[in-house]
Amino acid sequence: MNRLSYPQKFTLIGFLFAMPLTLVMYLLISEINSRVDFAQKEIYGNQYLRPLRQLREYLPKLQLLNYQGLNPNLSNSDIRAKLETKIDANFQSLANTDRHLGQILVSSEEFNNIYQTWQNFKLRRRQWSIETYDIVYHKLASDINRLSAHVGDTSNLILDPDLDTYYLMDATLLKLPEMQKILSEIRLLSQKSSARSDATPEERAKLITLAGQLRELNQDLAINMEVGFSNNPHGNLRQKLSDGLRKFNLVVEQLTGQLDKLIHPTALVEYYAYLDGSERVMGSSFELWDETVNELDFLLQKRIDIFVRKKSIVVIFVLITLAIVIYLFVSFYMAVMQTVFVLDEASKKMASGNLDHKIILDNRDELGQVVGAFNKIADALVGANQEITVLNDRLKAENMRMSAELDVTRKIQQMLLPKDRELNEVVGLDIAGFMEAAEEVGGDYYDVLQHEGRVKIGIGDVTGHGLESGVLMIMVQTAVRTLLAYNESDPVKFLSAINSVIYDNIQRMKCDKNASLALLDYQQGMLKLSGQHEEMIVVRSNGCVERFDTIDLGFPIGLDADIAEFVAETIVQLYSGDVVVLYTDGITEAKNMDKLLYGLERLIKVIEINSQRSVAEIRHAVIKDVRSHIGEQKVFDDITLLVLKQK
């Protein structure tokens, strides 16, 4: 057959088109099986979420008992016992579900943690104060919400490909649970206020905020469900869910309308109206959740049935096609194998570096032309390889030049950091600092400066890291030192001047960087804090922790031409043994291999434990704990820490 021309073989090759067709059919069947498994896993997720929905209904009622008056016909213990019996039954149902689906949904560990928390909750609640009870309850509720989100991820619900089922998932997994959480807070706040017959300004503000969040979620839910109805090919959703949705939207609007009256300071707080309204909305939300999940399961099962029918048709077609193609394949196989074998051997030699190898094949057909083209490609690769070698040498030289530039900038940064001798000269404070860049050049900044008896402490973080961020950091340090040398003490003028310089330079550089910057003026135990940065932590000598939010003390540097109206100042009095810690988000947002953040609470805990030690030891303890958290994970952001202690 090697003597035949290509047109003569074309007829046979036409039959062999069945082979890629078969492959396509195989991939199609695999895809159908994958989609069936995908939809089935979503059904498993809904099956798991049902008992979790019951827990979200009963647990808030159990918490509410601590603030409710006793029913004259039913003791508090009777109510609690009935609720706990229902919750235990739901946990048992959830345990049975987890035994069947835990391995598929990877949920067993989180469920076991929740169940252990519940058991501990029942055993020890009589020993707890109301505040402790609320903390444990919120942890239990948070863990249940986290488990729901986890099931949504692992069961593919969150990735549903169809608009109608996606928005049903959005309602059952996201919108309705979030609204139920808000309703529980409204109900609890109303109950607490009714017990005192008065609402604090903070509680009124909280109720107004919750009403706004509830209204926004209600509007989003209505819009999303309408999109789902409009994109429902089976036409069942509008008929089955529209009445329940309208009812739910209506009772939500009624409740938020009542709460909106609290905007007026003289308006009375109608505790029992809020309690009754939130109870109605809560009940309606669970009814809508149940109806929505049932319709979601119906649509998913319909999808599976359609895929199964398609699979049967594809299997029959593939079997018929294979029967026809196999015979033709055997005949053509022997004809092409010799050429294929030669090409394969030549390609292996080329892959091993022998680009000079030529193929010699006594073929007169179009396969011979393929061999000739292959040899031409080999010649072209030889020339391309030579060009690549030259380009590679150029890239190496350019990389060395850029590395040298970055190294110079990094050394300048390190030279500008305050030295231990300067820190030791500060009267009244023990100071220890640390800075480590994520790349060769970092965007973090800290400095401790003294001028004519004044101590100026600064810490900042330029967005991103690399050469541009490092240069901006040096600009900030220079601007601070210059203003200090000219005895500028007004925080508004000080930060406005720095911002003006940095803003103009950023515009000239045509980059989109900006920086957070906090400045502290220290004198005889008094700290004056200004500028926007991370929270400042103060651990008093008696162990009391104070956190100072800087969000209202300034504005990001370089983001706007004039920030004077945003700058403010707060004063902190320090006493002997008080510890002040400044840091950048490279610490609190440090991630481990599980993508978990280090967090501000963990940082505060480490400082509390070590607050009686020296500043160097506190610095060492924090950095050691952060590195322990990060483990083998890559460091994504610069890490900066500044520890102060009043002598």
C-alpha positions in Angstrom: 0.0 0.0 0.0 3.0 2.3 0.3 3.1 2.6 -3.5 -0.4 4.1 -3.6 -1.0 7.8 -4.1 -2.6 9.9 -1.4 -5.9 10.3 -3.3 -6.2 6.5 -3.6 -5.7 6.2 0.1 -8.1 9.0 0.9 -11.1 6.7 0.4 -9.8 4.4 3.1 -8.9 7.3 5.4 -12.5 8.6 5.1 -13.6 5.5 6.8 -11.0 5.9 9.5 -12.7 9.2 10.4 -14.9 7.0 12.5 -11.9 6.5 14.9 -11.7 10.1 16.1 -15.5 10.1 16.1 -15.4 7.1 18.5 -13.0 9.0 20.7 -15.3 12.0 20.7 -18.2 9.7 21.6 -16.1 8.2 24.4 -15.3 11.6 25.7 -19.0 12.5 25.4 -20.0 9.5 27.4 -17.4 10.3 30.0 -18.7 13.9 30.1 -22.3 12.7 30.5 -21.2 10.4 33.4 -19.3 13.3 34.9 -22.4 15.5 34.7 -24.6 12.8 36.2 -22.1 12.4 39.1 -22.0 16.2 39.4 -25.8 16.5 39.7 -26.0 13.4 42.0 -23.5 15.0 44.3 -25.6 18.1 44.4 -28.6 16.0 45.5 -26.4 14.5 48.3 -25.5 18.1 49.3 -29.2 18.9 49.7 -29.8 15.7 51.6 -27.1 16.8 54.0 -28.4 20.4 54.3 -31.9 19.4 55.4 -31.0 18.4 59.0 -28.7 21.4 59.2 -31.7 23.6 58.4 -33.5 22.2 61.4 -30.6 23.0 63.6 -30.7 26.6 62.3 -34.3 26.8 63.3 -34.2 25.3 66.8 -30.8 26.6 68.2 -31.8 30.3 68.1 -35.0 29.4 70.0 -32.9 27.7 72.6 -30.7 30.8 73.0 -33.8 33.0 73.2 -35.0 31.1 76.3 -32.3 32.9 78.4 -34.0 36.2 77.8 -37.7 35.3 77.7 -40.1 35.4 80.6 -41.5 32.2 81.9 -44.8 30.8 80.5 -47.2 30.4 83.5 -48.4 27.1 82.0 -45.1 25.6 81.0 -41.8 25.8 83.0 -38.6 27.0 81.4 -37.1 23.5 81.9 -40.0 21.9 80.0 -39.5 24.3 77.0 -35.8 23.7 77.0 -36.2 19.9 77.3 -38.5 19.9 74.3 -36.2 22.0 72.2 -33.1 19.9 73.2 -35.0 16.7 72.3 -35.7 18.1 68.9 -32.1 19.3 68.5 -30.8 15.8 69.6 -33.1 14.2 67.1 -31.8 16.5 64.4 -28.2 15.7 65.4 -29.0 12.0 65.2 -30.5 12.5 61.7 -27.4 14.5 60.7 -25.2 11.7 62.1 -27.0 9.1 60.0 -26.6 11.3 57.0 -23.0 11.9 57.7 -22.3 8.2 58.0 -23.6 7.7 54.4 -22.3 10.9 52.8 -19.4 12.1 55.1 -16.7 10.5 53.0 -18.2 11.9 49.7 -18.7 15.4 51.1 -15.6 15.4 53.4 -17.8 16.6 56.2 -17.2 14.1 59.1 -14.5 16.0 60.9 -16.5 19.3 61.0 -19.7 17.5 62.0 -17.9 15.6 64.9 -16.5 18.9 66.2 -20.0 20.5 66.1 -21.5 17.5 67.8 -18.9 17.5 70.6 -19.6 21.3 71.1 -23.3 20.5 71.5 -22.7 17.8 74.0 -20.4 20.1 76.0 -23.0 22.8 75.6 -25.7 20.6 77.3 -23.4 19.4 80.1 -22.0 22.7 81.2 -24.6 25.4 80.3 -25.9 25.5 83.9 -22.5 26.6 85.1 -22.2 29.5 82.5 -23.3 33.1 82.7 -25.5 34.4 80.0 -22.5 36.0 78.3 -20.6 32.7 78.2 -23.7 31.0 77.0 -24.0 33.5 74.1 -20.4 33.0 73.2 -20.7 29.2 73.0 -24.0 29.5 71.1 -22.5 31.9 68.5 -19.6 29.4 68.1 -22.0 26.6 67.6 -24.1 28.6 65.1 -20.9 29.7 63.3 -19.7 26.2 63.0 -23.0 25.0 61.6 -22.9 27.8 59.0 -19.3 26.9 58.1 -20.3 23.2 57.7 -23.2 24.3 55.4 -20.8 26.3 53.3 -18.3 23.4 53.2 -21.1 21.0 52.0 -22.0 23.6 49.4 -18.5 23.5 48.1 -17.8 19.8 48.2 -21.2 18.8 46.8 -20.8 21.1 43.7 -23.9 23.1 44.7 -21.9 26.3 44.5 -20.8 25.4 41.0 -24.2 24.5 39.5 -24.1 25.3 35.7 -27.8 26.1 35.0 -29.3 29.5 35.9 -32.5 28.1 37.4 -30.9 25.6 39.7 -28.0 28.0 40.4 -30.4 30.6 41.8 -32.3 28.0 43.8 -28.9 27.0 45.3 -28.1 30.6 46.0 -31.3 31.0 47.9 -31.0 27.8 50.0 -27.2 27.9 50.6 -26.5 31.7 50.9 -29.4 34.1 50.9 -32.0 32.4 53.2 -29.4 31.2 55.8 -28.0 34.8 56.0 -31.4 36.3 56.4 -32.3 33.7 59.1 -29.1 34.7 60.9 -30.1 38.4 60.8 -33.6 37.6 61.9 -32.2 35.7 64.9 -30.2 38.8 65.8 -33.3 41.0 65.5 -35.3 38.6 67.6 -32.6 38.4 70.3 -32.0 42.1 70.4 -35.7 42.8 70.8 -36.0 40.2 73.6 -33.0 41.7 75.4 -34.5 45.2 75.1 -37.9 44.2 76.2 -36.5 42.6 79.4 -35.1 46.1 80.3 -38.1 48.0 78.8 -35.6 50.2 77.1 -33.2 50.1 74.2 -29.8 51.6 74.2 -28.7 53.9 71.3 -26.3 51.1 70.2 -29.2 48.6 70.1 -31.3 51.0 68.1 -28.5 51.5 65.7 -27.9 47.8 65.4 -31.6 47.1 64.7 -31.6 49.8 62.0 -28.4 48.3 60.4 -29.9 44.8 60.5 -33.1 46.0 58.9 -31.1 47.5 56.1 -29.1 44.3 55.6 -32.4 42.3 55.6 -34.0 44.6 53.1 -31.0 44.3 50.7 -30.9 40.5 50.9 -34.7 40.4 50.4 -34.4 42.5 47.2 -31.5 40.4 45.9 -33.4 37.2 46.7 -36.5 38.4 44.7 -34.3 39.5 41.7 -32.3 36.3 41.7 -35.4 34.1 42.0 -37.0 36.0 39.1 -33.9 35.3 37.0 -34.2 31.6 37.9 -38.0 31.6 37.0 -37.2 33.2 33.6 -34.5 30.6 32.8 -36.5 27.5 33.9 -37.1 25.3 30.8 -39.5 23.0 32.7 -41.7 25.9 33.7 -42.3 24.5 37.2 -40.5 27.0 39.4 -42.8 30.1 38.9 -45.9 27.9 39.5 -44.5 26.2 42.6 -42.5 28.9 44.3 -43.9 32.3 43.3 -46.6 32.4 46.0 -44.3 31.4 48.8 -41.7 33.9 47.6 -44.2 36.8 47.4 -45.4 35.9 50.9 -41.9 35.9 52.3 -41.0 39.1 50.5 -44.1 40.8 51.9 -43.5 39.8 55.6 -39.9 40.9 55.3 -41.0 44.3 54.0 -43.5 44.6 56.8 -40.8 43.9 59.4 -38.2 46.2 57.9 -40.9 48.9 57.6 -41.5 48.6 61.4 -37.7 48.8 62.1 -37.2 51.8 59.8 -39.2 53.9 62.2 -36.3 53.7 64.7 -34.4 56.2 62.5 -36.4 58.9 64.3 -34.9 59.2 67.8 -38.3 59.8 69.4 -39.9 56.7 67.9 -40.9 54.0 70.4 -39.1 50.7 70.3 -41.9 48.2 69.6 -40.1 45.1 71.1 -43.0 42.7 70.9 -44.0 43.8 67.4 -40.4 43.1 66.3 -40.4 39.7 68.1 -43.7 38.8 66.5 -42.7 40.0 63.0 -39.3 38.4 63.1 -40.9 35.1 64.2 -43.3 35.2 61.3 -40.5 36.0 58.8 -38.4 33.3 60.3 -41.2 30.7 59.8 -41.9 31.9 56.3 -38.2 31.7 55.5 -38.0 28.0 56.5 -41.1 27.2 54.6 -39.6 28.9 51.5 -36.3 27.0 52.1 -38.1 23.6 52.2 -40.1 24.4 49.0 -37.0 25.6 47.2 -34.9 22.6 48.1 -37.6 20.2 47.0 -37.8 22.0 43.6 -34.0 22.0 43.3 -33.9 18.2 43.9 -36.7 17.8 41.3 -34.7 19.8 38.7 -31.5 17.9 39.5 -33.2 14.6 39.1 -34.7 15.7 35.8 -31.2 16.7 34.6 -29.9 13.2 35.6 -32.7 11.5 33.7 -32.0 13.5 30.6 -28.3 12.7 30.7 -29.0 9.0 31.2 -31.2 9.0 28.0 -28.5 10.8 26.1 -26.0 8.2 27.3 -28.1 5.3 26.0 -28.3 6.9 22.6 -24.6 7.6 22.5 -23.7 4.0 23.6 -25.8 2.5 20.8 -24.3 4.8 18.2 -20.7 4.2 19.4 -21.1 0.4 19.2 -22.4 0.5 15.7 -19.6 2.9 14.6 -16.9 0.7 16.2 -18.1 -2.4 14.4 -17.7 -0.6 11.1 -14.4 1.0 11.9 -12.5 -1.9 13.4 -12.3 -3.8 10.1 -11.0 -0.7 8.1 -8.5 0.1 10.8 -6.7 -3.2 10.6 -6.2 -2.8 6.9 -4.9 0.7 7.1 -2.9 0.1 10.2 -0.2 -2.0 8.5 0.1 0.6 5.7 0.9 3.6 8.0 2.8 1.9 10.8 6.2 1.9 9.0 6.0 5.6 8.4 4.7 6.3 11.9 7.5 4.2 13.4 10.2 6.0 11.5 8.8 9.4 12.5 8.5 8.3 16.1 12.2 7.3 16.2 13.2 10.5 14.6 11.2 12.6 17.0 12.8 10.8 20.0 16.2 11.6 18.6 15.3 15.2 18.1 13.9 15.4 21.7 17.2 14.0 23.0 19.1 16.8 21.2 20.1 15.2 17.9 18.6 17.8 15.6 20.8 16.8 12.7 19.1 13.4 12.2 17.5 13.0 8.7 14.7 10.5 7.8 15.2 8.4 4.7 12.0 6.7 3.6 11.2 5.1 0.2 7.7 6.3 -0.2 6.1 7.9 -3.3 2.8 8.9 -1.7 1.9 11.9 0.4 3.4 10.3 3.5 6.7 10.7 1.8 5.9 14.4 1.6 5.2 14.4 5.3 8.7 12.9 5.9 10.2 15.7 3.7 8.3 18.3 5.7 9.5 16.7 8.9 13.1 17.0 7.7 12.5 20.7 6.9 11.1 21.2 10.4 14.3 19.6 11.8 16.4 22.1 9.8 14.3 25.0 11.0 14.6 23.8 14.6 18.4 23.8 14.3 18.3 27.5 13.4 15.6 28.3 16.0 17.7 26.6 18.7 20.7 28.8 17.8 18.5 31.9 18.1 17.0 30.8 21.4 20.5 30.2 22.8 21.5 33.8 21.9 18.2 35.2 23.4 18.8 33.1 26.5 22.2 34.6 27.0 20.7 38.1 26.7 18.0 37.3 29.2 20.6 36.1 31.7 22.5 39.3 31.4 19.4 41.4 31.8 18.3 39.4 34.9 21.7 40.0 36.5 21.4 43.7 35.8 17.9 43.9 37.3 19.0 41.8 40.3 21.8 44.2 41.0 19.5 47.2 40.9 17.1 45.5 43.3 19.9 44.6 45.6 21.1 48.2 45.8 17.5 49.4 46.6 17.2 46.7 49.3 20.5 47.7 50.9 19.4 51.4 50.9 16.2 50.3 52.7 18.1 48.3 55.3 20.5 51.2 55.8 17.5 53.6 56.5 16.0 51.4 59.2 16.6 52.7 62.8 19.6 51.0 64.4 19.6 49.5 67.9 21.8 52.4 69.2 19.1 54.9 68.1 16.3 52.9 69.7 18.2 52.6 73.0 18.6 56.4 73.1 14.9 57.0 73.2 14.0 58.3 76.7 11.1 56.5 78.5 10.6 53.7 75.9 12.1 50.3 75.2 11.8 49.7 71.5 12.4 46.7 69.3 11.6 46.5 65.5 11.6 43.8 62.8 11.1 44.0 59.0 11.3 41.2 56.4 10.4 41.7 52.8 8.5 39.1 50.8 10.7 39.8 47.8 14.1 41.4 47.4 12.6 44.8 47.9 9.6 45.4 50.3 6.9 48.0 50.6 6.7 48.1 54.4 8.1 51.1 56.4 8.9 51.8 60.0 11.1 54.4 61.7 11.9 55.9 65.1 13.3 59.4 65.0 14.4 62.0 67.6 14.7 65.7 67.1 15.1 68.3 69.8 13.5 66.2 72.4 10.6 65.0 70.3 10.2 61.3 69.4 8.4 60.5 66.1 7.5 56.9 65.4 6.1 55.8 62.0 4.8 52.6 60.4 3.3 52.1 57.0 2.7 49.7 54.2 2.9 50.5 50.5 0.5 48.5 48.3 2.3 45.5 46.7 6.0 44.9 46.9 9.0 45.0 44.6 11.0 47.9 43.3 8.2 50.6 42.9 6.9 49.8 46.5 10.4 50.0 47.9 11.1 53.4 46.2 7.9 54.8 47.6 8.8 53.6 51.0 12.1 55.5 50.8 10.2 58.6 49.7 7.9 58.3 52.7 10.8 57.9 55.1 12.6 61.0 53.6 9.4 63.1 53.8 8.8 62.2 57.5 12.4 63.0 58.4 12.4 66.3 56.5 9.2 67.5 58.2 10.5 66.5 61.6 13.7 68.4 61.0 11.6 71.6 60.3 9.7 71.1 63.6 6.3 70.5 62.0 4.1 69.2 64.9 0.6 69.6 63.6 -0.6 66.1 62.5 -2.9 67.5 59.8 -0.1 69.6 58.2 2.4 66.8 58.7 0.4 64.1 56.9 -1.0 66.4 54.3 2.6 67.4 53.3 3.7 63.8 53.1 0.6 62.9 51.0 1.1 65.9 48.7 4.8 64.8 48.0 3.9 61.1 47.5 0.8 61.9 45.4 2.8 64.1 43.0 5.5 61.5 42.7 3.0 58.7 42.0 1.4 60.7 39.3 4.8 61.3 37.7 5.7 57.6 38.0 2.3 56.7 36.4 1.8 53.9 38.9 -1.3 52.9 41.0 0.4 52.6 44.4 -0.7 54.1 47.7 0.3 53.6 51.3 -1.2 53.3 54.8 0.8 55.4 57.3 0.4 55.9 61.1 2.5 58.4 63.0 3.0 58.5 66.8 4.4 61.4 68.7 5.8 60.3 72.1 6.6 62.6 75.1 6.8 61.7 78.8 4.4 58.7 78.6 1.9 60.3 76.2 1.3 58.9 72.7 -0.4 61.0 70.0 -1.6 58.7 67.2 -2.7 60.0 63.8 -2.9 58.5 60.3 -4.7 55.4 58.8 -3.1 52.0 59.3 -3.7 48.7 61.1 -5.1 48.8 64.6 -2.7 49.7 67.3 -2.6 47.2 70.2 -1.9 48.3 73.8 -1.5 45.7 76.6 -1.5 47.4 79.9 0.8 46.3 82.7 -2.3 44.7 84.4 -3.0 42.5 81.3 -5.9 44.6 80.0 -5.9 44.8 76.2 -6.9 48.0 74.3 -7.3 48.2 70.5 -7.1 51.6 68.7 -8.8 51.6 65.3 -7.1 54.2 62.9 -9.7 54.1 60.2 -11.0 57.5 61.2 -7.6 59.0 61.9 -6.4 59.5 58.3 -6.6 58.4 54.6 -4.3 56.3 52.4 -1.2 58.2 51.3 -1.0 59.0 47.6 -4.6 58.1 46.8 -6.0 61.6 46.7 -4.4 65.0 46.3 -5.7 66.5 49.5 -6.4 64.4 52.7 -6.4 67.2 55.3 -10.1 66.8 56.1 -9.6 63.1 56.9 -6.7 63.5 59.4 -7.5 63.3 63.1 -5.5 62.5 66.3 -6.1 60.4 69.4 -4.1 60.5 72.6 -3.0 57.4 74.6 -1.5 57.7 78.1 1.1 55.1 78.9 2.1 53.9 82.3 5.0 51.8 83.5 5.1 48.3 81.9 2.5 49.1 79.2 3.2 47.5 75.9 2.4 49.1 72.5 2.5 47.0 69.3 2.4 48.2 65.7 2.5 45.9 62.7 1.6 45.5 59.1 -1.0 43.2 57.5 1.9 40.9 56.5 1.5 39.5 60.0 -2.3 39.3 60.5 -2.9 38.1 56.9 -0.1 35.5 56.8 -1.5 32.2 55.4 -0.5 28.7 56.2 -0.7 25.7 53.8 -4.5 25.4 54.5 -5.0 29.1 53.5 -5.9 30.1 57.0 -5.0 33.6 58.1 -2.8 34.2 61.2 -5.3 36.8 62.4 -5.3 39.7 64.8 -6.7 37.7 67.8 -3.8 35.3 67.7 -1.4 38.2 67.6 -3.0 39.8 70.6 -2.9 36.5 72.5 0.9 36.1 71.9 1.5 39.7 73.1 -0.7 39.1 76.2 1.3 36.0 77.2 4.6 37.7 76.7 3.7 41.3 77.9 5.8 41.0 81.1 9.0 40.2 79.1 11.4 42.6 77.3 10.5 44.1 74.0 13.1 42.0 72.2 11.6 38.8 73.7 8.1 40.0 72.7 9.3 40.6 69.2 11.0 37.2 69.1 7.8 35.4 70.4 5.6 37.1 67.8 7.9 36.4 64.8 8.4 32.8 66.0 4.7 32.2 66.2 4.0 33.8 62.8 6.6 31.6 61.2 5.3 28.6 62.9 1.8 29.4 61.5 3.2 29.9 58.0 5.2 26.7 58.0 6.3 25.7 54.5 3.8 28.1 52.8 5.3 30.9 50.7 5.5 34.3 52.3 3.2 36.6 50.2 3.6 39.9 51.9 6.2 41.9 53.8 6.3 41.3 57.6 6.9 44.4 59.9 6.6 44.6 63.7 7.4 47.4 66.1 7.2 46.8 69.9 7.3 49.7 72.4 7.3 49.4 76.2 6.9 52.2 78.7 9.8 52.2 81.1 
